[in-house]
Amino acid sequence: MNGAKGGSRKFCNEPVILAWTHFFSSNLRDMLESNFSGKCDYRCIVTDDKRYIDFSDAIVFHIRDLNIHDLPKKRFNNQFYVFLLYESPHNTGLIQVPDNFFNLTMTYRYDSDIFDPYGILKKIDINTSDDMMWNWDEVKKIAINRKEMVLYLVSNCHTSSKREVYVKQLQNFLNITQRGKCNGIPCSDECARNLRANHRFYLAFENSVCEDYVTEKVFTNMENLLVPIVLKKDLYSNILPTGSYIAADEFKSPRELARYLEFLSQNTSAYLKYLEWTKYYQKPTRMDASCALCKYLHEHVNDIKPKIIHNIRSWWFDGNCIPDYALRLLAAKAH
């Protein structure tokens, strides 16, 4: 990848990607460049210098940082405007852009033009490097030596999914190690690492129950060999290996889930089955999404009229989430 503060297509044959916004408190250009791996077969120039808008093939907008009063003043027909977002629809806010504004989507959703999830688990093949493979004997040793059961690190206290309601009931039947802003017990990165090293399960309840919304809560903890506990099984069936996670909606109540976790804590062979995915899958990694965008531009840079997303709000918001999911789950199981 060829990074640059500025670049002109007049002087090179490489597509130019312009980072128009910030990425929260970070530099979006830096984030896009860091997403490139050394294995990308395509080369693009990434810049955040808006003076080069005339020569940009793609302009990337991080929606959470988009200022409706700071949009490009001119637009060329063969430029791709890219919708970049990693938050759930419930935490997006109103997308105040005109219809027909975006050409491409770059999100965690499978139906995005550029698929960029929080993590992926690839099957082991002949090209898998040793450092990406697990050693089953080491996995077993690490797992068996863990003494604590369920870990829950949380900073968002009032969520669309209402996960906090389910957790409140679950903790009546099970000891849960809780840290974070919602519990008044801060936990640094080092604190989190130490806690993960001694727990078997992680409550990976998302703040929103939405299509394909599976965050680092799952992948970071699977990388650390904790078994994730999720709210809704169907959301994970195409993302995680079968038998690698536990879903709350498969149990009649929080009490039943607690009993099952207690059973696993007393039954080593049953518990280890949830870690057998490490025999067949690589360690979690990220998609090389910037490379995928670069590849797309190489293949479509001469398109006279790029595809247009007529209503991005409909694509992003309509029917993709289940609000108050934990409340609905508890109510359904009560009948």
C-alpha positions as CSV (number, residue, x, y, z in Angstrom):
1,M,0.0,0.0,0.0
2,N,1.3,3.4,-0.9
3,G,0.3,5.9,1.8
4,A,0.5,9.6,1.1
5,K,-0.8,12.9,2.4
6,G,-1.6,13.9,-1.1
7,G,-1.5,12.3,-4.5
8,S,-2.7,13.0,-8.0
9,R,-3.9,10.5,-10.6
10,K,-2.1,12.6,-13.2
11,F,1.2,11.2,-11.9
12,C,0.3,7.6,-11.2
13,N,-2.0,4.8,-12.3
14,E,-3.1,3.9,-8.7
15,P,-6.6,4.7,-7.6
16,V,-6.8,7.4,-4.9
17,I,-8.9,7.0,-1.7
18,L,-9.7,10.3,0.1
19,A,-10.6,10.1,3.8
20,W,-13.1,12.9,4.2
21,T,-13.9,12.7,7.9
22,H,-12.2,11.7,11.1
23,F,-12.6,8.3,12.7
24,F,-13.8,9.3,16.1
25,S,-10.7,10.8,17.7
26,S,-8.4,9.1,15.3
27,N,-7.2,9.9,11.8
28,L,-9.4,8.0,9.2
29,R,-6.5,7.9,6.7
30,D,-4.3,6.1,9.3
31,M,-7.1,3.7,10.0
32,L,-7.6,2.9,6.3
33,E,-3.9,2.4,5.8
34,S,-3.6,0.2,8.9
35,N,-6.3,-2.1,7.5
36,F,-4.0,-3.1,4.6
37,S,-2.0,-6.2,5.1
38,G,1.3,-6.9,3.5
39,K,-0.4,-9.5,1.3
40,C,-2.6,-7.1,-0.7
41,D,-2.2,-7.6,-4.4
42,Y,-3.5,-4.1,-5.2
43,R,-2.0,-0.7,-4.7
44,C,-3.9,2.5,-3.9
45,I,-3.0,5.9,-2.6
46,V,-4.8,7.0,0.6
47,T,-4.9,10.7,1.5
48,D,-6.8,13.1,3.8
49,D,-5.9,16.2,1.8
50,K,-9.1,17.5,0.4
51,R,-7.3,19.5,-2.2
52,Y,-7.0,16.3,-4.1
53,I,-10.7,15.7,-4.4
54,D,-10.6,16.1,-8.2
55,F,-8.3,13.2,-8.5
56,S,-10.0,10.9,-5.9
57,D,-11.6,7.7,-7.1
58,A,-13.3,7.0,-3.7
59,I,-14.2,9.4,-0.9
60,V,-14.8,7.6,2.5
61,F,-17.2,9.1,5.0
62,H,-17.3,7.7,8.6
63,I,-20.9,8.3,9.4
64,R,-20.5,9.0,13.1
65,D,-18.2,11.9,12.2
66,L,-20.1,13.1,9.1
67,N,-20.9,16.9,9.2
68,I,-23.8,17.7,6.9
69,H,-22.4,21.2,6.5
70,D,-19.0,19.8,5.4
71,L,-19.8,17.8,2.3
72,P,-17.8,18.0,-1.0
73,K,-18.9,21.1,-3.0
74,K,-18.5,19.3,-6.3
75,R,-18.8,15.7,-7.4
76,F,-17.6,13.8,-10.4
77,N,-19.8,11.1,-11.9
78,N,-17.1,8.4,-11.7
79,Q,-16.3,9.0,-8.0
80,F,-17.4,6.4,-5.4
81,Y,-18.8,7.9,-2.2
82,V,-18.3,5.2,0.6
83,F,-20.6,4.8,3.6
84,L,-18.3,3.6,6.4
85,L,-19.9,2.5,9.7
86,Y,-19.2,-0.1,12.5
87,E,-21.9,0.9,15.0
88,S,-25.4,-0.7,15.1
89,P,-28.3,1.1,13.6
90,H,-29.5,1.9,17.2
91,N,-26.3,3.8,17.8
92,T,-25.9,5.5,14.5
93,G,-28.1,8.6,14.8
94,L,-29.9,10.2,12.0
95,I,-28.1,10.0,8.7
96,Q,-28.6,13.4,7.3
97,V,-27.5,13.1,3.7
98,P,-29.4,13.5,0.5
99,D,-30.8,10.5,-1.3
100,N,-28.6,9.0,-4.0
101,F,-25.5,10.3,-2.1
102,F,-23.6,7.0,-1.6
103,N,-22.3,4.5,-4.1
104,L,-20.7,1.8,-1.8
105,T,-21.2,0.5,1.7
106,M,-18.3,-0.6,3.9
107,T,-19.7,-2.1,7.2
108,Y,-19.8,-5.3,9.2
109,R,-23.0,-6.5,7.4
110,Y,-22.6,-9.4,5.0
111,D,-24.5,-7.6,2.3
112,S,-22.1,-4.6,2.3
113,D,-20.2,-3.9,-0.9
114,I,-17.0,-4.0,1.1
115,F,-17.5,-6.5,4.0
116,D,-15.6,-5.3,7.1
117,P,-16.6,-7.2,10.2
118,Y,-15.1,-6.9,13.6
119,G,-13.4,-10.3,13.1
120,I,-13.5,-13.5,11.2
121,L,-12.6,-17.1,11.8
122,K,-11.1,-18.8,8.8
123,K,-10.7,-22.5,8.5
124,I,-7.2,-23.9,8.7
125,D,-5.7,-24.8,5.2
126,I,-2.3,-25.6,3.7
127,N,-1.5,-21.9,3.6
128,T,-2.1,-21.3,7.3
129,S,1.0,-20.1,9.1
130,D,2.0,-21.7,12.4
131,D,1.4,-18.6,14.4
132,M,-2.2,-18.6,13.3
133,M,-2.8,-22.1,14.5
134,W,-3.7,-23.4,17.9
135,N,-2.0,-26.2,19.8
136,W,-4.8,-28.4,21.2
137,D,-2.7,-29.6,24.2
138,E,-2.0,-26.0,25.1
139,V,-5.6,-25.0,24.7
140,K,-6.7,-27.8,27.0
141,K,-4.1,-26.8,29.6
142,I,-5.0,-23.2,29.6
143,A,-8.7,-23.9,29.8
144,I,-8.6,-26.5,32.5
145,N,-6.5,-24.3,34.8
146,R,-9.0,-21.5,34.8
147,K,-10.9,-21.3,38.1
148,E,-13.5,-18.6,37.6
149,M,-16.7,-18.9,35.6
150,V,-18.3,-15.9,33.9
151,L,-16.7,-12.6,33.1
152,Y,-18.7,-9.4,32.0
153,L,-16.9,-6.2,31.1
154,V,-19.4,-3.4,30.3
155,S,-19.5,0.3,29.9
156,N,-22.8,0.9,28.1
157,C,-25.4,0.6,30.9
158,H,-28.7,1.3,29.1
159,T,-28.9,-0.6,25.9
160,S,-31.3,-1.2,23.0
161,S,-31.0,-4.9,23.5
162,K,-31.9,-4.5,27.3
163,R,-29.1,-7.0,28.0
164,E,-28.7,-5.5,31.5
165,V,-32.2,-6.8,32.4
166,Y,-31.2,-10.4,31.5
167,V,-27.8,-10.1,33.3
168,K,-29.6,-8.8,36.4
169,Q,-31.7,-12.0,36.5
170,L,-28.8,-14.3,35.6
171,Q,-26.7,-13.0,38.5
172,N,-29.3,-14.2,40.9
173,F,-28.3,-17.8,40.1
174,L,-24.6,-17.4,39.2
175,N,-21.5,-15.6,40.3
176,I,-20.6,-13.1,37.5
177,T,-17.4,-11.1,37.6
178,Q,-18.5,-7.7,36.5
179,R,-16.2,-4.7,35.8
180,G,-16.6,-1.4,34.0
181,K,-18.4,1.8,34.2
182,C,-21.8,0.3,34.9
183,N,-20.5,-1.4,38.1
184,G,-18.4,1.4,39.3
185,I,-15.2,-0.7,39.1
186,P,-13.0,0.5,36.3
187,C,-10.9,-2.1,34.5
188,S,-7.8,-1.2,32.5
189,D,-6.5,-3.2,29.5
190,E,-4.2,-5.0,31.8
191,C,-7.0,-5.7,34.2
192,A,-9.1,-7.1,31.4
193,R,-6.2,-9.4,30.3
194,N,-5.7,-10.7,33.8
195,L,-9.4,-11.4,34.2
196,R,-9.7,-13.2,30.9
197,A,-6.8,-15.4,31.8
198,N,-8.7,-16.9,34.7
199,H,-12.3,-17.1,33.4
200,R,-14.0,-19.8,31.3
201,F,-17.0,-17.9,29.9
202,Y,-17.7,-14.4,28.7
203,L,-21.1,-12.6,28.5
204,A,-20.9,-11.3,25.0
205,F,-24.3,-9.7,25.0
206,E,-24.3,-6.9,22.4
207,N,-25.8,-3.5,23.1
208,S,-28.1,-4.1,20.1
209,V,-29.5,-7.2,18.5
210,C,-29.1,-6.4,14.8
211,E,-28.3,-8.3,11.6
212,D,-24.6,-9.4,11.5
213,Y,-23.7,-7.1,14.5
214,V,-21.0,-9.2,16.2
215,T,-18.4,-7.1,17.8
216,E,-15.0,-7.5,19.4
217,K,-16.7,-8.8,22.6
218,V,-16.9,-12.1,20.8
219,F,-13.7,-12.2,18.8
220,T,-11.3,-10.8,21.5
221,N,-12.6,-13.3,24.0
222,M,-12.5,-16.3,21.7
223,E,-8.9,-15.3,20.9
224,N,-8.3,-15.6,24.6
225,L,-10.1,-18.9,24.8
226,L,-13.2,-17.8,26.6
227,V,-16.5,-19.3,25.5
228,P,-18.9,-16.5,24.4
229,I,-22.4,-16.4,25.7
230,V,-24.7,-14.6,23.3
231,L,-28.3,-13.5,23.3
232,K,-29.7,-14.8,20.0
233,K,-28.3,-17.9,18.3
234,D,-29.5,-17.2,14.8
235,L,-27.3,-14.1,14.5
236,Y,-24.2,-16.1,15.0
237,S,-24.9,-19.3,13.0
238,N,-23.2,-17.9,9.9
239,I,-20.4,-16.2,11.7
240,L,-19.1,-18.5,14.3
241,P,-18.3,-22.3,14.2
242,T,-21.1,-24.6,15.3
243,G,-20.6,-25.5,19.0
244,S,-18.2,-22.6,19.8
245,Y,-20.7,-20.5,21.7
246,I,-23.7,-20.7,24.0
247,A,-26.9,-18.8,23.2
248,A,-29.3,-17.6,25.9
249,D,-32.4,-18.1,23.7
250,E,-31.8,-21.8,23.8
251,F,-32.7,-22.0,27.5
252,K,-36.0,-21.7,29.2
253,S,-34.8,-19.0,31.6
254,P,-31.7,-17.4,33.1
255,R,-31.9,-20.0,35.8
256,E,-31.6,-22.8,33.3
257,L,-28.7,-21.1,31.6
258,A,-27.0,-20.8,35.0
259,R,-27.5,-24.5,35.7
260,Y,-26.0,-25.4,32.4
261,L,-22.9,-23.2,33.0
262,E,-22.6,-24.8,36.4
263,F,-22.8,-28.2,34.7
264,L,-20.0,-27.3,32.3
265,S,-17.8,-26.1,35.1
266,Q,-18.1,-29.5,36.7
267,N,-17.8,-31.5,33.5
268,T,-14.4,-30.8,31.8
269,S,-15.0,-32.9,28.7
270,A,-18.3,-31.1,28.0
271,Y,-16.7,-27.7,28.6
272,L,-13.8,-28.5,26.3
273,K,-16.1,-29.3,23.4
274,Y,-16.8,-25.6,23.2
275,L,-13.1,-25.1,22.4
276,E,-12.7,-27.8,19.8
277,W,-13.2,-25.1,17.1
278,T,-9.5,-24.4,17.7
279,K,-8.6,-27.7,16.0
280,Y,-10.2,-26.6,12.7
281,Y,-10.1,-22.8,12.7
282,Q,-7.4,-20.2,12.7
283,K,-7.0,-17.6,15.4
284,P,-9.5,-14.7,14.9
285,T,-8.3,-12.0,12.5
286,R,-9.7,-8.9,10.7
287,M,-10.7,-8.7,7.1
288,D,-8.4,-6.8,4.8
289,A,-11.2,-4.4,4.0
290,S,-9.0,-1.6,2.6
291,C,-7.5,-4.0,0.2
292,A,-11.0,-5.1,-0.8
293,L,-11.9,-1.4,-1.5
294,C,-8.7,-0.9,-3.4
295,K,-9.5,-4.1,-5.5
296,Y,-13.0,-2.8,-6.2
297,L,-11.6,0.5,-7.4
298,H,-9.1,-1.2,-9.7
299,E,-11.9,-3.2,-11.2
300,H,-14.4,-0.3,-11.5
301,V,-12.3,2.8,-11.9
302,N,-13.4,3.3,-15.5
303,D,-17.1,3.0,-14.7
304,I,-18.8,6.0,-16.3
305,K,-21.8,5.7,-14.0
306,P,-21.1,3.9,-10.7
307,K,-24.0,2.2,-8.9
308,I,-26.1,4.4,-6.7
309,I,-27.7,3.6,-3.3
310,H,-30.9,5.4,-3.6
311,N,-32.0,5.4,0.1
312,I,-29.2,4.6,2.5
313,R,-31.5,5.1,5.5
314,S,-33.8,2.4,4.4
315,W,-30.9,0.0,3.7
316,W,-29.4,0.7,7.1
317,F,-32.4,1.0,9.4
318,D,-35.4,-0.9,8.1
319,G,-36.0,-4.3,9.7
320,N,-32.4,-5.0,10.8
321,C,-32.8,-4.9,14.6
322,I,-34.9,-6.2,17.3
323,P,-35.3,-3.6,20.1
324,D,-35.7,-4.7,23.7
325,Y,-34.7,-8.2,22.7
326,A,-33.8,-9.4,26.2
327,L,-37.2,-8.2,27.5
328,R,-38.9,-10.1,24.7
329,L,-36.9,-13.2,25.4
330,L,-37.7,-13.2,29.1
331,A,-41.4,-12.6,28.4
332,A,-41.6,-15.4,25.8
333,K,-39.9,-17.9,28.1
334,A,-42.2,-16.9,30.9
335,H,-45.2,-18.2,29.0
